[in-house]
């Protein structure tokens, strides 16, 4: 079993409580718009990470991350990218791959909108967007996701709210 902490759209701000919420996670996944290499370094020093860059990320961040990550874990085929759209309006750049080689789990960020949806039109693929964990953007509440993967089952999916977008919790 693997416990996963998933976040996106930190935009240069990493709430220190993320380390508490993800303390028991085996891996941390970041779905883009990281904002700085310092955030990558903090996450990598904390846990094994899987990171894709987003549209706000500079070359330094891009060199330390990926545009797309395709991997298998605990019986799941996973694809993580930043700009993926959402069911049924996926980004036209990802749609051919989604149709031809549908993953079990498709993860993206970008919209700042928390969504976890089964897409019945794409082999019941699980679409996940963790919302936005940073203070930049139009989202009202900063969010993270935490869940377990084990032998083809996803369990204990939890939404973690970090507070209002502009607020700094102490």
N, C-alpha and C positions, 0 to 999 in steps of 0.2 A: 504494500500500500504506500502511496505517495500523497502527502499533504501539500497542497499548492496555495500560495498566496499570490493573487493576481491584482495588478494595478495598471493604470494608464494615465497619461496626460498629467504628469507631475509639473511640467513647465518650469523646472528649476527649483521647485520646493518639495522637499521630502519631509513630511510630517514625522517627527521622532517617534510617535506612537505606533508607526508602521512596524517597527522592530519588536514592539510588545505584541501586537496582533499577529505577527507572522513568526513569533518565537518558536512555535512547535511545527512550523512548516518545513518540509524537506527541500522545497525549491521556491524561488520567487520568480514570477514571470512579469515582465513589463511590456505593455502593448503600445509603446511609442509616445512621442512628444515628451521625452525625458527632460531635456532642457540643459543638461550639463554633464560632462564626464565625471564630475564629483559625485553625482547621484549614482552613476554606474559603479564607481569605485566603492561607495558605501554599501550598495546592495551586494556586490560581489564579495566584499569582505564579510558580509553577514551570512549569506547562504549561497548555494549554487543558483545561478540565475540563467534565465533565457530572456533575451531582450531584442526587440525590434525598434528601429528608429522611426520617428514620425516626421511630419512636414515642417516642424519648427526646429528640428535638430540640425546642428551645424556639422561640418566635415569631421571634426574631432569626435563627436558622438557617433556619427555614421561609421567611422573606422573601428569603433569599439562594439558595434552592434550589427544587426542584420536588417535588410529590408523585409525579408520573409523568412520565417522559420517553419520547416516541415520536420516533424519528428514523431516517433512512436513512444508511448509510455503507458505501462499498465494496461495493455490491450486496446489503447486508443490511438488512432491516427489524428494528429493535431496539426493545424495550420494557424500560425499567428502572423498577422500583418497589422499595419496601423490603419490605413484607410480602406475599410472593407465594405462600407455601406451597412445595410441591415435588411433583413427579410421584409418584403420580397424585392427591395430595391438595392441590390448589391452594386458596388463599384463595377463599372464595365470592365475594368482591368482584371478583376478577380473572377468574374462570372464564368469565363471559359474553363478555368481550372476547377471551380466548384462543380460545374456540370460533368466534366470529364473524369475527375479524380476526387470525388467528394470525400472530405475528411470526416471523421466522427465528430470532431470539435473544431469549430472555426472561431478564432478569437481576434478581435480588433478593438481599437480605441477610436480616437478622433472626434466622435460626435459629442462626447462628454455626457452621454445618456446611458445610464445603467439599463442593460437588457440581457435577459437570459431566455432564449426562445428555441423551441424545437421547430425546425423547418421541414414540414412534411413533404414539401415539393422537392427537397434535396435529401432523400433517403433518411429522413428524420434526424438530420444533422443538428447538433447542438450549437447554436450561435450564442457567443458570450461577448458582451462588452461590459467591462467593470465600471464604466462611468469615468469620472475624473477625480484624481487624488490631490491635484494641485489647487492653487488659489487663482489661477488665470482661467478665464472663459466665462461662459454664460450659465453654467450649471449652478444650482442653488446649494446643493449639499455635496461635499466631497465623499467619495465612496471607494471601497475596496471589496474584493471577493476572496473568500477562502473556501476550499473544498478538498475532498479526497478522491483519488482515483485508485481503483483496485480491481484488477482482473476484468476489465470491461464495464465496471460499474462506477458511476459518479455518485458520491454521497456527501452528506453534511454541507451542502452549499449554503454559505452564510454571506449576507450583505453586512458590511461593516461601515457605519457612518462616522466620518471624522469631524462633522460639524459644518457650519456654513462656509461657503466659498471664501470669503474674505477674512474669516475669523482665524486667529491663531490661538489654538488651545494650549493651555499651560497646565 
